[in-house]
Amino acid sequence: MIPALLPNYARADLAFERGEGAWLWTVDGRRFLDFGSGIATASLGHAHPHLVQAIADQAGKVMHTSNLYRIPQAERLAQRLVDATFADSVFFCNSGAEANEGMIKMMRRAMSDAGKPERFRFICFEGAFHGRTLATLAATGNHHYLEGFGPVVEGFDHVPFNNMNAVRDKIGPQTCGIIVEPVQGEGGVRPADMQFLRDLRAVCDEYGIILGMDEVQTGIGRTGKLFAHEWAGITPDVMSSAKGIGGGFPLGAVLAKEQYAKALKPGTHGTTYGGNPLACAAGNAVLDVVLAPGFLEEVQRKGARLRSELDKIAAEFPTVFENARGLGLLLGLKCVMPQGQVQAACVAEGLMAITAGDNVLRLAPPLVVTDSDIEQGVAMLRRAAAKCAGSASRAAAQ
Ligand SMILES: *Cc1c(COP(=O)(O)O)cnc(C)c1O
């Protein structure tokens, strides 16, 4: 008989009761170091006092009123995001897929309003992940996710990541824009070359097409900048954000330059929950922390520290890991043996890591991770790697 909770996930048999910072305790009292952050989402860790207080205070006043009325918390959050980024205006929603769906609609509508409705196609990348709605699945382009769900939404073309010639080849009279993750997260923690991002900006300007950046996983400080495209010294035209933006409270956003934002006039797009007072109170509390002086520099420092330890571990255990990669606190270890085996060995040591495509073990600790947490996490990872290396050499001897 099917369980009451629909079994569409392969869940680990762990249930958590409470957390504090980077640590989680199971209902049966075991303690784990969370280097997955609920898939790069609990950016302030667990039970962060400022975020908890902001949510509790707002919940005690008013949670939801709908977008039929003004929402001061959303106006404030939008203004702060505008002040901190390239964007002139922000649309709020509830998830990453919804943010990308909104971004795709905004890009198409802006082209249509500019008198070029025939320009509706997007160039996307192999290994991308943009979400699970029908349009974002088409943008993702992974046939495993598309199978059995009917005709694929029209207008998404895929080319190899970090390959500018392939991009240039694909641009045609129907091209609306390019959608790219500055670091492919689900695809295996694969950073775009900085020059590739700069070249994408240039080619969009050259052809008058729109540069859309999916920063759902990379944004809100994850890579040590507020948004990862800043590392390349460029700005997109439109951008999606979610995951860490609410610190674990569901929130997503589309940030855009005025020229594109103005395409979503009243009646063109909307949501019931999106940007409600409670979600935006959470978003504002996250920004209080992430935009505090020195916070992002600390993310950079801690990311570099963890990365150098991962480099050492990869070199120590060549039968387990090929190499380390990533940006800031979005890091990956390309595995030699199946990633799931390494992940299970980590859990046995008390370390929660997540997997990603391309046989990568992904580490995305909360941005508030401490040096002591990093030290302990590295020790657990090293013990897990040693066990995996032992089982690899036993298997080789047989
Ligand atoms: C997680 C993710 C999404 C989808 O976000 P959901 O909140 O799961 O809908 C989209 N794009 C990227 C880059 C992501 O990492």
Ligand as a Chemical Component Dictionary entry (heavy atoms), coordinates in Angstrom:
data_LIG
# 
_chem_comp.id                   LIG 
_chem_comp.type                 NON-POLYMER 
_chem_comp.pdbx_formal_charge   0 
_chem_comp.three_letter_code    LIG 
# 
loop_
_chem_comp_atom.comp_id 
_chem_comp_atom.atom_id 
_chem_comp_atom.alt_atom_id 
_chem_comp_atom.type_symbol 
_chem_comp_atom.charge 
_chem_comp_atom.model_Cartn_x 
_chem_comp_atom.model_Cartn_y 
_chem_comp_atom.model_Cartn_z 
_chem_comp_atom.pdbx_ordinal 
LIG C1 C1 C 0 17.092 24.251 -6.647  1  
LIG C2 C2 C 0 17.214 24.971 -7.921  2  
LIG C3 C3 C 0 16.083 25.325 -8.678  3  
LIG C4 C4 C 0 14.687 24.910 -8.282  4  
LIG O1 O1 O 0 14.305 25.443 -7.059  5  
LIG P1 P1 P 0 12.992 24.860 -6.297  6  
LIG O2 O2 O 0 12.851 25.763 -5.117  7  
LIG O3 O3 O 0 13.300 23.444 -5.950  8  
LIG O4 O4 O 0 11.868 24.967 -7.240  9  
LIG C5 C5 C 0 16.272 26.064 -9.827  10 
LIG N1 N1 N 0 17.495 26.439 -10.236 11 
LIG C6 C6 C 0 18.613 26.116 -9.528  12 
LIG C7 C7 C 0 19.941 26.587 -10.013 13 
LIG C8 C8 C 0 18.503 25.367 -8.360  14 
LIG O5 O5 O 0 19.609 25.029 -7.691  15 
# 
loop_
_chem_comp_bond.comp_id 
_chem_comp_bond.atom_id_1 
_chem_comp_bond.atom_id_2 
_chem_comp_bond.value_order 
_chem_comp_bond.pdbx_ordinal 
LIG C1 C2 SING 1  
LIG C2 C3 SING 2  
LIG C2 C8 DOUB 3  
LIG C3 C4 SING 4  
LIG C3 C5 DOUB 5  
LIG C4 O1 SING 6  
LIG O1 P1 SING 7  
LIG P1 O2 DOUB 8  
LIG P1 O3 SING 9  
LIG P1 O4 SING 10 
LIG C5 N1 SING 11 
LIG N1 C6 DOUB 12 
LIG C6 C7 SING 13 
LIG C6 C8 SING 14 
LIG C8 O5 SING 15 
# 
